[in-house]
Amino acid sequence: MKNRDIIREIKKEAKVLVPDMKSEIISSLPHNQAKRTQRERPIYKRPVFAVAVIVVCVAVALLMTYIFYNPQEIIEISDSYVSVDINPSIELTADKNDIVKAIRPMNTDAAVLIFGEDFSGMNIEDACEKIIALAVDTGYIDADGENAIKIVGINDNQQHETALSNKIAQKVQAYLSQNSISANISATGNPSKEVREEAKQNGVTVGKMELIRQLREKNANITFDEAKKKSVKELNQLLKDYDEDTIENLLSEFETEYEQAEQENLAELQQEITAIENRYAAIMSDVGNILSTINEEEEFATLQSAVNSFNSAYPEHKFTGKISVQRRNQIKNHFENLSETLRSSLNTEKNEKQNNATKQTRQQLKNRWKNQYNSN
């Protein structure tokens, strides 16, 4: 028996076993509902459904084609590398959130510039602004002259790389403008058409393309294919003639000399901190006497005399309200709060004195090292 004969027999059997209830069901419906059921076709048989299916299929096909031929758009944000050249030349590494992970001096001037400075946890653009500020303080950027600053930002994701370079350049420019310093800033966030096209043709980002171009201008013996295979750090090392041993030895010398200078200045610093502590101790002793008088509930005249004496001696901390029996609690609250404030201020002032002394010592040494180890 042929297939069509089998199908015909199955249909016959189905009609016997499954009665046709269509007419009975339709007749049981309201008149207008029955008429609508008879004339409406299933949605999947309507022309509009077919058109919608075609549109969806075409959209999906276009999306898949775009993703396939534009893989860079879906690359995850990786670590970023930023090179700041003044000279000094500094390399920074930032995580996917643009927070500094590491900083590396690429020459002796950079070792001088960033010695003893902490960049950990900073936004990359804030770190670059700090580098520029340090360069101004140490004289690597002339506040009254013309300066050149080159910023190269690199990330596997071209969109992130461009945004990274631009925001660093904007931050640096804002700092220079606020301090009336002139500088020519070049950044990979605004590359030439030639560089963009060359990067696209060779499947690298603009930042890496810029490093490759600089390296090949410096050393024509390096082929493009050789340079392309190297990591960003390797390219930067070759470009800056990076000598790790020299830099590490120099930093070790700096550390030894810095520790000696701090020891020499320690006695003078301790005298200044002792003077601060004595000044606060005198004020806090008088505050304590007033609080004791309030707590022991001595005659109000005694308290009034103590507060008036305190106000005359320390007008910057005085109780400004009316000194009366009714305001005993207000007076108590004032001096309790003042006691806490003084303790906090004492610690803050001591820390500031130590930090300023440390910064001053470091800056004095940097100014001397700059002339001694200048890599120009």
Secondary structure, DSSP 8 states (H G I E B T S, - for coil): --HHHHHHHHHHHHHHHS---HHHHHHHS-HHHHHHHHH---GGGSHHHHHHHHHHHHHHHHHHHHHHH-GGGG-----EEEEEESSSEEEEEE-TTSBEEEEEE-SHHHHHHHTT---TT-BHHHHHHHHHHHHHHHTSS-TTS--EEEEEEE-SSHHHHHHHHHHHHHHHHHHHHHTT---EEEETTS--HHHHHHHHHHT--HHHHHHHHHHHHH-TTS-HHHHHHS-HHHHHHHHHT--HHHHHHHHHHHHHHHHHHHHHHHHHHHHHHHHHHHHHHHHHHHHHHHHHHHHTT--HHHHHHHHHHHHHH-GGG---S---GGGHHHHHHHHHHHHHHHHHHHHHHHHHHHHHHHHHHHHHHHHHHHHHS---
